[in-house]
Amino acid sequence: MNADLVERLDRLLPQTQCGQCGFDGCRPYAEAMARGEAGIDHCPPGGDAGARALARLLQVPVLPYDRRRGAHKPPLVAVVVEADCIGCTKCIQACPVDAIIGGAKHMHVVIDPLCTGCELCVPACPVDCIVMVPAAP
């Protein structure tokens, strides 16, 4: 596999690590594209612009991203509603980029610059105390 191509593909991806593409993160998706095992249309966070950029790099026909995989949204970040957090740590375990900190039975907090907006913490929370808000520009 061409490591340079994988690196270039990975840099074009949004690094949300959300798994909507069907892979465990952006890097595995880039590797699959480099091997010719995945199409350029699997990334909702990248949207149509991301799919176009991937198509240009791979020199394949341009396709819109596959809307069945999820909606393209503006950048979001998670916020823990402090009053409702029970400190279960399930959100910490679900976060693929370690953007949530806190201890067991203590309130947790999201480190905004690290949050990719993948939303994987939202369904993990048993008390629905995580909300997604627009990311700062």
Buried (B, 14 or more C-beta within 10 A) or exposed (E): EEEEBBEBBBEBBBBBBBBBBEBEBBBBBBBBBBEEEBBBBBBBBBBBEBBBBBBEBBEEEEBEBBEEBBEBEEBBBBBBEEEEBBEBBBBBEBBBBEBBEBEEEEBBBBBEEEBBBBBBBBEBBEEEBBBBEEBEE
